[in-house]
């Protein structure tokens, strides 16, 4: 029973696996078809993308090739234009300078330049004088190219040495250029001076002389003659006031005290422009940096040239020159408002001149080297003395230690200051009489400022700076006051002119005019007729009728006048009153 039931169960369950296998096979086929479709779609998309990329790349390549062709055309056109310009310039040079086989004389070239550019005669003379003095001249900075070309022709005809691009200088053992072409320039400049003199003479003639002006003034009526005339003008600058002159003298004295040494003839400027980079760097510096450099230059010692220029002895001449260019642009009086800018500029110029001289620079280098050797020797000697002293403390003795320690024990004698060894002004010998046995108590003189005896060098320098600044401020204040006064006087003069032309005369002016007119009328009256008794009698004879009535007023007894006088003060008037 049990086995049969099992068999039947097996039979019933046997068809189930066949159905499951069929289902799995159908699902596998459907999934494989889906995968094939998706892969084909992906391939198609990839192909489309690749086709798009290839088309874009071909377009880009075409555009690049077109751009290259355009650029190449432009470059060819630019090259052609440059060649044309170069040919024109070369043709101009050939036509202007002529063939090399026919050298031009400097006289003809100079006459051509003066004919074409008559206004450059004075500048050309100054340029040739600079060349004769040994300076190099650079003509590249001129704005007119034609003038540069003709100047180059002139310099070549004068056999000048061309050092670089359009930089000319006089060769060694060559005659000065002004000896050759100087008379031509002078003959060209002389007619211009004569024309200027003729023009000034014509202007002077156009002004009427003083005699004609006086005659015209005499024909004016008496009233205009009596009026106050304009203030007389003075030709030339007005003399400064005494206060301003005193302040200027004080400023000069303070400046002289502040200077450490007189610099005669050391304010010459160096010829040659600095490089543009140095100019740009100097212009970028602010006011504080400029003031700091001026303070450093003024504070440096006169013999320490490297400290003034801000360099050291190992720097080359070219670097020192660049440093000088920068400092000169920073501390120039026209570009810096510091009151000591001029002194610093002069001091810097002197130091740079001395450094340019090879002999002076070698002597300075030797002096600095000797100073460094001395300092190194002192350092070494100090170390040796310290070692000898340490050995002595340890009880060790070596040869030469006694000499080192003996020199160490020697002290320098104390030195007194000058104020300690000199008498004050009221106690100087020669001020006392021979019979006096003691100092005078009443005849003492004031010592004044005695701070010089105890001031340190830094305090003296500070006082000198303060005195200079005070004198400078005082002079500036006085100058500004003078300008303000001149401005106020000009304004007052304008106000007076306006009042005189637009407004009526004041009572004082009217009174003065009336007094003058009365005096003139009296002077114009005829002289009185002489009486009969004059010349016949020493005094006037007495006449009863005339002498008794003399001094009495004639009384007018007319009724109309009397009535008018009474009604004017003691009554209400001549009009009739009406009452209600």
C-alpha positions as CSV (number, residue, x, y, z in Angstrom):
1,X,0.0,0.0,0.0
2,X,2.7,2.3,0.9
3,X,4.8,1.6,-2.2
4,X,1.9,2.1,-4.6
5,X,1.1,5.4,-3.0
6,X,4.6,6.5,-3.5
7,X,4.7,5.5,-7.2
8,X,1.5,7.3,-7.8
9,X,2.9,10.4,-6.2
10,X,6.1,10.1,-8.3
11,X,4.0,9.8,-11.5
12,X,2.0,12.9,-10.6
13,X,5.1,14.9,-9.9
14,X,7.1,13.9,-12.9
15,X,5.5,16.3,-15.5
16,X,6.2,19.4,-13.5
17,X,10.0,19.6,-14.3
18,X,9.2,19.6,-18.0
19,X,7.0,22.6,-17.7
20,X,9.5,24.5,-15.6
21,X,12.3,23.9,-18.1
22,X,10.1,25.2,-20.9
23,X,9.5,28.4,-19.0
24,X,13.1,29.0,-18.3
25,X,14.1,28.5,-22.0
26,X,11.5,30.9,-23.1
27,X,12.6,33.6,-20.7
28,X,16.3,33.1,-21.7
29,X,15.4,33.6,-25.4
30,X,13.5,36.7,-24.7
31,X,16.3,38.2,-22.6
32,X,18.9,37.4,-25.3
33,X,16.8,39.2,-27.9
34,X,16.5,42.2,-25.6
35,X,20.3,42.2,-25.1
36,X,20.8,42.0,-28.9
37,X,18.5,44.9,-29.5
38,X,20.1,47.1,-26.8
39,X,23.6,46.3,-28.1
40,X,22.6,47.2,-31.6
41,X,21.1,50.5,-30.4
42,X,24.3,51.3,-28.5
43,X,26.4,50.5,-31.6
44,X,24.1,52.7,-33.7
45,X,24.5,55.6,-31.2
46,X,28.2,55.2,-31.1
47,X,28.4,55.3,-34.9
48,X,26.2,58.5,-34.9
49,X,28.4,60.1,-32.3
50,X,31.6,59.2,-34.2
51,X,30.1,60.6,-37.4
52,X,29.1,63.8,-35.7
53,X,32.7,64.2,-34.3
54,X,34.2,63.5,-37.6
55,X,32.0,66.1,-39.3
56,X,32.8,68.7,-36.6
57,X,36.5,68.0,-36.8
58,X,36.4,68.4,-40.6
59,X,34.6,71.7,-40.2
60,X,37.1,72.9,-37.6
61,X,40.0,71.9,-39.9
62,X,38.4,73.8,-42.7
63,X,37.9,76.9,-40.6
64,X,41.5,76.7,-39.3
65,X,42.8,76.4,-42.8
66,X,40.7,79.4,-43.9
67,X,42.0,81.4,-40.9
68,X,45.6,80.4,-41.7
69,X,45.1,81.5,-45.3
70,X,43.7,84.9,-44.2
71,X,46.6,85.4,-41.7
72,X,49.1,84.5,-44.4
73,X,47.5,87.0,-46.8
74,X,47.6,89.7,-44.1
75,X,51.2,89.0,-43.3
76,X,52.1,89.2,-47.0
77,X,50.4,92.5,-47.3
78,X,52.2,93.8,-44.2
79,X,55.5,92.7,-45.5
80,X,54.8,94.4,-48.8
81,X,53.9,97.6,-47.1
82,X,57.0,97.5,-45.0
83,X,59.1,96.9,-48.1
84,X,57.5,99.9,-49.8
85,X,58.1,102.1,-46.8
86,X,61.7,101.0,-46.6
87,X,62.2,101.6,-50.3
88,X,60.7,105.1,-49.9
89,X,62.9,105.9,-46.9
90,X,66.0,104.6,-48.6
91,X,65.1,106.7,-51.7
92,X,64.7,109.8,-49.5
93,X,68.0,109.2,-47.8
94,X,69.7,108.7,-51.1
95,X,68.1,111.8,-52.5
96,X,68.9,113.9,-49.4
97,X,72.4,112.7,-48.7
98,X,73.5,112.1,-52.2
99,X,76.0,109.5,-53.3
100,X,78.7,108.3,-51.1
101,X,81.3,109.1,-53.7
102,X,80.4,112.8,-53.5
103,X,80.9,114.0,-49.8
104,X,78.9,117.1,-48.9
105,X,80.5,120.1,-47.3
106,X,79.2,121.1,-43.9
107,X,78.6,124.7,-45.0
108,X,76.1,123.6,-47.7
109,X,74.3,121.2,-45.4
110,X,74.1,123.9,-42.6
111,X,72.7,126.5,-45.0
112,X,70.1,124.0,-46.2
113,X,69.1,123.3,-42.6
114,X,68.9,127.0,-41.7
115,X,66.8,127.7,-44.8
116,X,64.4,124.9,-44.1
117,X,64.3,125.3,-40.2
118,X,65.3,129.0,-39.5
119,X,64.1,128.8,-35.9
120,X,66.7,126.2,-34.8
121,X,69.8,128.4,-35.2
122,X,70.3,129.0,-31.5
123,X,69.6,125.4,-30.5
124,X,72.0,124.2,-33.1
125,X,74.7,126.5,-31.9
126,X,74.2,125.2,-28.3
127,X,74.3,121.6,-29.6
128,X,77.6,122.1,-31.4
129,X,79.1,123.9,-28.4
130,X,78.2,120.8,-26.3
131,X,79.9,118.6,-28.8
132,X,83.0,120.8,-28.8
133,X,83.1,120.5,-25.0
134,X,83.4,116.7,-25.3
135,X,79.8,115.7,-24.6
136,X,77.9,113.1,-26.6
137,X,74.7,114.2,-28.3
138,X,71.7,111.9,-28.9
139,X,69.4,113.1,-31.7
140,X,66.9,110.2,-31.5
141,X,64.6,112.1,-29.2
142,X,63.7,114.8,-31.8
143,X,60.1,114.7,-33.0
144,X,60.8,115.8,-36.6
145,X,62.3,113.0,-38.6
146,X,63.4,115.2,-41.4
147,X,65.4,117.4,-39.0
148,X,67.0,114.3,-37.5
149,X,68.0,113.2,-41.0
150,X,69.6,116.5,-41.9
151,X,71.4,116.8,-38.5
152,X,72.9,113.3,-39.2
153,X,74.0,114.6,-42.6
154,X,75.6,117.6,-41.0
155,X,77.4,115.6,-38.3
156,X,78.7,113.1,-40.8
157,X,80.0,116.0,-43.0
158,X,81.7,117.4,-39.9
159,X,83.5,114.0,-39.5
160,X,82.0,113.4,-36.1
161,X,82.2,109.9,-34.6
162,X,78.9,108.0,-34.5
163,X,78.9,106.0,-31.3
164,X,75.8,103.8,-31.5
165,X,72.5,104.7,-33.2
166,X,72.5,108.5,-33.9
167,X,74.8,109.3,-31.0
168,X,77.6,111.6,-32.1
169,X,80.7,112.9,-30.4
170,X,83.9,114.8,-31.3
171,X,86.8,112.4,-32.2
172,X,90.2,112.8,-30.6
173,X,92.5,115.5,-31.9
174,X,89.7,117.0,-34.1
175,X,89.1,120.7,-34.6
176,X,86.0,122.2,-33.0
177,X,82.9,122.3,-35.1
178,X,82.1,125.9,-34.3
179,X,85.4,127.0,-35.9
180,X,84.0,125.5,-39.2
181,X,80.3,126.5,-39.2
182,X,80.1,129.0,-36.4
183,X,80.3,132.2,-38.6
184,X,77.4,130.9,-40.7
185,X,75.2,130.5,-37.7
186,X,76.1,133.9,-36.3
187,X,75.4,135.6,-39.7
188,X,72.0,133.9,-39.7
189,X,71.2,134.9,-36.2
190,X,72.3,138.6,-36.6
191,X,69.5,139.7,-39.0
192,X,66.9,138.2,-36.6
193,X,68.3,140.3,-33.8
194,X,68.2,143.4,-36.0
195,X,64.6,142.8,-36.8
196,X,63.8,142.4,-33.1
197,X,65.5,145.7,-32.4
198,X,63.6,147.5,-35.2
199,X,60.3,146.2,-33.9
200,X,61.1,147.4,-30.4
201,X,62.1,150.8,-31.9
202,X,58.8,151.0,-33.7
203,X,56.9,150.2,-30.5
204,X,58.8,153.0,-28.7
205,X,57.9,155.4,-31.4
206,X,54.3,154.6,-31.3
207,X,54.2,155.9,-27.7
208,X,53.8,159.7,-27.7
209,X,56.6,161.7,-26.0
210,X,56.2,163.3,-22.6
211,X,56.3,166.9,-24.1
212,X,53.2,166.2,-26.2
213,X,51.4,164.7,-23.3
214,X,52.2,167.8,-21.2
215,X,50.9,170.1,-24.0
216,X,47.7,168.1,-24.2
217,X,47.3,168.3,-20.5
218,X,47.7,172.1,-20.5
219,X,44.8,172.5,-22.9
220,X,42.4,170.8,-20.4
221,X,40.1,173.1,-18.5
222,X,40.9,174.4,-15.0
223,X,38.5,172.0,-13.3
224,X,40.4,168.9,-14.7
225,X,43.7,170.5,-13.9
226,X,42.7,170.9,-10.3
227,X,41.5,167.3,-9.9
228,X,43.9,164.9,-8.3
229,X,46.0,163.2,-11.0
230,X,46.8,159.4,-11.2
231,X,49.6,158.0,-9.2
232,X,52.9,158.1,-11.1
233,X,54.0,154.6,-12.2
234,X,57.5,153.4,-11.6
235,X,59.2,151.3,-14.3
236,X,60.8,148.1,-13.1
237,X,60.3,145.8,-10.2
238,X,59.3,147.2,-6.8
239,X,62.0,147.1,-4.1
240,X,61.2,144.7,-1.3
241,X,60.5,146.0,2.1
242,X,63.2,146.3,4.8
243,X,61.6,143.4,6.8
244,X,61.7,141.1,3.8
245,X,65.3,142.0,3.2
246,X,66.2,141.3,6.8
247,X,64.4,138.0,6.7
248,X,66.2,137.0,3.5
249,X,69.6,137.9,5.1
250,X,68.7,135.9,8.2
251,X,67.8,132.9,6.0
252,X,71.1,133.2,4.1
253,X,73.0,133.2,7.4
254,X,71.1,130.2,8.7
255,X,71.7,128.3,5.5
256,X,75.5,129.1,5.7
257,X,75.6,127.9,9.3
258,X,73.9,124.7,8.3
259,X,76.3,123.8,5.5
260,X,79.2,121.7,6.6
261,X,81.6,123.0,3.9
262,X,81.4,125.5,1.1
263,X,80.7,124.0,-2.3
264,X,82.1,126.4,-4.9
265,X,81.2,125.4,-8.4
266,X,79.8,122.0,-7.5
267,X,76.2,122.6,-8.6
268,X,76.8,121.7,-12.3
269,X,74.3,119.3,-13.8
270,X,75.3,116.2,-15.6
271,X,74.5,115.9,-19.3
272,X,72.5,112.9,-20.5
273,X,69.0,111.7,-19.7
274,X,68.5,108.8,-17.3
275,X,66.9,105.6,-18.6
276,X,63.0,105.6,-18.7
277,X,62.9,102.7,-16.2
278,X,64.9,104.8,-13.6
279,X,62.6,107.8,-14.3
280,X,59.5,105.7,-13.7
281,X,60.9,104.2,-10.5
282,X,61.8,107.7,-9.2
283,X,58.4,109.1,-10.0
284,X,56.7,106.3,-8.2
285,X,58.4,107.2,-4.9
286,X,56.3,109.2,-2.4
287,X,57.1,112.3,-0.4
288,X,58.1,110.4,2.7
289,X,60.8,108.4,0.8
290,X,62.2,111.6,-0.8
291,X,62.4,113.3,2.6
292,X,64.1,110.3,4.1
293,X,66.8,110.3,1.3
294,X,67.4,114.0,1.8
295,X,67.8,113.5,5.6
296,X,70.2,110.7,5.0
297,X,72.3,112.7,2.5
298,X,72.5,115.7,4.7
299,X,73.4,113.6,7.7
300,X,76.2,111.8,6.0
301,X,79.8,113.0,6.4
302,X,81.3,114.9,3.5
303,X,84.2,112.5,3.0
304,X,82.1,109.3,3.0
305,X,81.1,109.5,-0.6
306,X,79.7,106.0,-0.8
307,X,77.3,106.7,2.1
308,X,76.0,109.9,0.3
309,X,75.4,108.0,-3.0
310,X,74.0,105.0,-1.1
311,X,76.5,102.5,-2.5
312,X,79.6,100.5,-1.4
313,X,83.1,100.2,-2.8
314,X,82.3,96.8,-4.4
315,X,79.6,98.2,-6.7
316,X,80.5,98.8,-10.4
317,X,80.6,102.3,-12.0
318,X,77.4,101.5,-14.0
319,X,75.4,100.5,-10.9
320,X,76.7,103.7,-9.1
321,X,75.5,105.7,-12.0
322,X,72.1,104.2,-12.0
323,X,71.9,104.8,-8.2
324,X,72.9,108.5,-8.8
325,X,70.2,108.9,-11.5
326,X,67.5,107.6,-9.2
327,X,68.6,109.8,-6.2
328,X,69.0,112.9,-8.3
329,X,65.5,112.6,-9.6
330,X,64.2,112.0,-6.1
331,X,65.9,114.9,-4.3
332,X,65.8,117.4,-7.1
333,X,64.6,120.8,-5.8
334,X,62.0,121.1,-8.5
335,X,60.4,117.8,-7.6
336,X,60.8,117.8,-3.8
337,X,59.4,120.4,-1.4
338,X,62.0,119.8,1.4
339,X,63.8,123.0,2.4
340,X,67.2,121.3,2.2
341,X,66.6,119.7,-1.2
342,X,69.0,122.0,-2.9
343,X,71.8,121.3,-0.4
344,X,71.2,117.5,-0.7
345,X,71.3,117.8,-4.6
346,X,74.5,119.7,-4.6
347,X,76.1,117.3,-2.1
348,X,75.0,114.3,-4.2
349,X,76.4,115.9,-7.4
350,X,79.8,116.5,-5.7
351,X,80.0,113.0,-4.3
352,X,79.2,111.4,-7.7
353,X,81.8,113.6,-9.5
354,X,84.4,112.5,-7.0
355,X,83.5,108.9,-7.5
356,X,83.7,109.3,-11.3
357,X,87.3,110.3,-11.0
358,X,89.4,107.1,-11.0
359,X,92.2,108.7,-8.9
360,X,89.9,110.0,-6.2
361,X,88.0,106.7,-6.0
362,X,91.2,104.7,-5.7
363,X,92.4,107.0,-2.9
364,X,89.0,106.6,-1.2
365,X,89.1,102.8,-1.6
366,X,92.6,102.6,-0.1
367,X,91.5,104.7,2.8
368,X,88.5,102.5,3.4
369,X,90.6,99.4,3.1
370,X,93.1,100.8,5.6
371,X,90.3,101.6,8.0
372,X,88.9,98.1,7.7
373,X,92.3,96.6,8.3
374,X,92.8,98.7,11.3
375,X,89.4,97.7,12.7
376,X,90.2,94.0,12.0
377,X,93.5,94.4,13.8
378,X,91.8,96.1,16.8
379,X,89.3,93.2,17.0
380,X,92.2,90.6,16.8
381,X,94.2,92.6,19.4
382,X,91.3,92.7,21.7
383,X,90.8,88.9,21.4
384,X,94.5,88.4,22.1
385,X,94.4,90.6,25.2
386,X,91.4,88.8,26.5
387,X,93.2,85.4,26.0
388,X,96.3,86.7,27.7
389,X,94.2,88.0,30.6
390,X,92.5,84.6,30.9
391,X,95.8,82.8,30.9
392,X,97.1,85.1,33.7
393,X,94.0,84.3,35.8
394,X,94.7,80.6,35.2
395,X,98.4,81.0,36.2
396,X,99.7,80.3,32.7
397,X,102.3,82.5,31.2
398,X,103.2,82.8,27.5
399,X,105.7,85.0,25.7
400,X,104.3,88.4,24.8
401,X,101.5,88.4,27.4
402,X,103.2,91.0,29.5
403,X,103.4,93.4,26.5
404,X,99.7,92.9,25.7
405,X,98.6,93.4,29.3
406,X,100.9,96.4,29.8
407,X,99.4,98.2,26.8
408,X,96.0,97.3,28.2
409,X,96.7,99.0,31.5
410,X,97.8,102.2,29.9
411,X,94.9,104.7,29.8
412,X,94.6,107.7,27.4
413,X,95.1,111.1,29.1
414,X,91.8,113.0,29.6
415,X,91.3,115.7,27.1
416,X,89.5,118.9,28.0
417,X,87.0,120.7,25.9
418,X,87.6,124.1,24.4
419,X,85.2,125.9,26.7
420,X,87.1,124.5,29.7
421,X,90.4,126.1,28.6
422,X,89.1,129.5,27.4
423,X,88.0,132.5,29.6
424,X,84.5,133.9,29.3
425,X,84.2,137.2,27.3
426,X,84.0,139.4,30.4
427,X,87.1,137.8,31.9
428,X,89.4,137.9,28.9
429,X,92.8,139.5,29.4
430,X,93.3,143.0,28.1
431,X,89.9,144.2,29.3
432,X,91.2,145.3,32.7
433,X,93.3,148.3,33.6
434,X,96.9,147.9,34.8
435,X,96.3,149.3,38.2
436,X,93.3,147.1,38.9
437,X,93.9,144.3,41.4
438,X,90.5,142.6,41.3
439,X,87.7,141.9,38.8
440,X,85.2,144.6,38.2
441,X,81.8,144.1,39.7
442,X,79.9,146.7,37.6
443,X,81.6,146.4,34.2
444,X,80.4,142.9,33.3
445,X,79.2,142.1,29.9
446,X,76.4,139.7,29.1
447,X,77.6,136.3,27.9
448,X,74.6,135.8,25.7
449,X,73.9,132.2,24.6
450,X,76.4,129.9,26.4
451,X,74.8,126.7,25.4
452,X,77.5,126.2,22.8
453,X,79.9,125.1,25.6
454,X,77.7,122.2,26.7
455,X,75.9,121.2,23.5
456,X,76.7,117.8,21.9
457,X,77.2,117.6,18.1
458,X,73.8,116.2,17.6
459,X,72.2,119.1,19.6
460,X,74.2,121.6,17.6
461,X,73.0,120.1,14.3
462,X,69.4,120.1,15.6
463,X,69.7,123.8,16.6
464,X,71.1,124.7,13.2
465,X,68.2,122.9,11.5
466,X,65.7,124.6,13.8
467,X,67.2,128.1,13.1
468,X,67.1,127.4,9.4
469,X,63.5,126.3,9.5
470,X,62.5,129.4,11.6
471,X,64.3,131.7,9.2
472,X,62.6,130.0,6.2
473,X,59.2,130.2,7.7
474,X,59.7,133.9,8.6
475,X,60.8,134.7,5.1
476,X,57.9,132.8,3.6
477,X,55.4,134.5,5.9
478,X,56.7,138.0,5.0
479,X,56.6,137.2,1.3
480,X,53.0,136.0,1.6
481,X,52.1,139.2,3.6
482,X,53.7,141.4,0.8
483,X,51.7,139.5,-1.8
484,X,48.5,140.0,0.2
485,X,49.2,143.7,0.7
486,X,49.8,144.1,-3.0
487,X,46.6,142.3,-3.8
488,X,44.6,144.5,-1.3
489,X,46.1,147.7,-2.7
490,X,45.2,146.6,-6.2
491,X,41.6,145.9,-5.0
492,X,41.5,149.3,-3.2
493,X,42.7,151.0,-6.4
494,X,39.9,149.3,-8.4
495,X,37.3,150.4,-5.8
496,X,38.6,154.0,-5.9
497,X,38.4,154.0,-9.7
498,X,34.9,152.7,-9.7
499,X,33.8,155.3,-7.0
500,X,35.4,158.1,-9.0
501,X,33.7,157.1,-12.3
502,X,30.3,156.0,-11.0
503,X,29.5,157.8,-7.8
504,X,29.1,161.5,-7.0
505,X,31.8,163.5,-5.3
506,X,32.0,163.7,-1.5
507,X,31.5,166.9,0.5
508,X,35.2,167.2,1.2
509,X,36.1,167.0,-2.5
510,X,33.4,169.6,-3.2
511,X,34.7,171.9,-0.5
512,X,38.3,171.6,-1.8
513,X,37.1,172.4,-5.3
514,X,35.1,175.4,-4.2
515,X,38.1,176.8,-2.2
516,X,40.4,176.4,-5.2
517,X,37.9,178.1,-7.5
518,X,37.6,181.0,-5.1
519,X,41.3,181.4,-4.8
520,X,41.6,181.4,-8.6
521,X,38.9,184.0,-8.9
522,X,40.6,186.3,-6.5
523,X,43.9,185.9,-8.3
524,X,42.1,186.7,-11.6
525,X,40.5,190.0,-10.3
526,X,42.0,193.2,-11.5
527,X,44.0,195.3,-9.1
528,X,42.1,198.0,-7.1
529,X,42.1,201.5,-8.4
530,X,44.2,203.8,-6.3
531,X,42.5,206.7,-4.4
532,X,43.3,210.3,-5.0
533,X,45.2,210.8,-1.7
534,X,47.7,208.0,-2.4
535,X,51.0,209.4,-3.4
536,X,50.1,212.9,-2.1
537,X,49.8,212.3,1.6
538,X,51.6,210.0,4.0
539,X,48.3,208.8,5.5
540,X,44.6,208.9,4.6
541,X,43.0,212.2,5.4
542,X,39.9,212.2,7.7
543,X,36.5,212.5,6.0
544,X,33.5,213.1,8.2
545,X,30.8,211.5,6.0
546,X,32.8,208.3,5.2
547,X,34.5,207.7,8.5
548,X,31.5,208.3,10.8
549,X,29.4,205.8,8.8
550,X,32.1,203.2,8.6
551,X,31.3,199.9,10.2
552,X,27.5,200.6,10.5
553,X,25.0,198.4,8.7
554,X,22.5,200.0,6.5
555,X,19.0,199.5,8.0
556,X,16.2,198.7,5.7
557,X,12.9,200.1,7.0
558,X,10.6,198.8,4.3
559,X,7.1,197.6,5.7
560,X,6.9,194.5,3.5
561,X,10.2,193.2,4.8
562,X,9.3,194.0,8.4
563,X,5.9,192.2,8.2
564,X,7.6,189.2,6.6
565,X,10.1,189.0,9.4
566,X,7.5,189.3,12.2
567,X,5.2,186.7,10.7
568,X,8.0,184.2,10.1
569,X,8.8,183.5,13.8
570,X,6.2,185.0,16.1
571,X,3.0,184.1,14.3
572,X,1.6,181.1,12.5
573,X,2.2,182.5,9.1
574,X,0.5,184.5,6.4
575,X,-2.2,182.0,5.5
576,X,-5.7,182.5,6.9
577,X,-7.1,180.0,9.4
578,X,-10.6,178.7,9.2
579,X,-12.5,177.4,12.2
580,X,-15.6,175.2,12.4
